[in-house]
């Protein structure tokens, strides 16, 4: 199982190219390329939105290739769509098409795209949205991974049941979509926010899951912090992953624990992430060999 992490945190702190080099030097096997800034349409997104995006993809591959590191997955910008916001939705469709193509240029294999919140007919509207993206996944050789997400109301309270936030509807959606072009991304921290234990979601989804986002939180806030520093029960989660036979990338999405550290501390923080991730993969392997028995 390859160990990976997303690129967004280091991009924000160090700039993308310098940050990616540092991730490679920190010992990760693969990277989850973050494209969140594409929708900002500013200088930071010029490399992705401008006419030279293919050359930029080659630059990224050249850097990672120096270290023997690959892009195992990618993450599109979000929100994917906004209810009753036609102008935003049209612009985002163009951005999402480009993001799918860019993931293909990186040979990432998977691009995570968030579902959208709708008050009514959410399942039908989201399924229609994802079906519109299927031809681009097919053309660019990329699978679209739908992530279990969450949303707050105007008072900041988490809405517990949105599209694919819970295992029942998540399974229904994945079973209805073409598995050649769609898969599931489980964010283990999101599940608890909407009231479903991560280990239950993992077992329910089983082989439908094509990638993970590994992060820790307290069950009330989406902290995206380092595993073992907040409230999730990692033995239960890792045991569930072991039982499903998952062998894809083990991808940390835990940047928030280092985002405010001084620059001088970031290399050590990334090394700590790498060590933590390796120990978690070892724990998964232990569960596969020994089950519940002590090592």
Beta strands, then each sheet from edge to edge (+ up, - down):
strand 1: 3-6
strand 2: 30-34
strand 3: 70-75
strand 4: 110-114
strand 5: 143-147
strand 6: 151-152
strand 7: 158-159
strand 8: 182-187
strand 9: 209-213
strand 10: 250-252
sheet 1: 9+ 8+ 5+ 4+ 3+ 2+ 1+ 10+
sheet 2: 6+ 7-
end
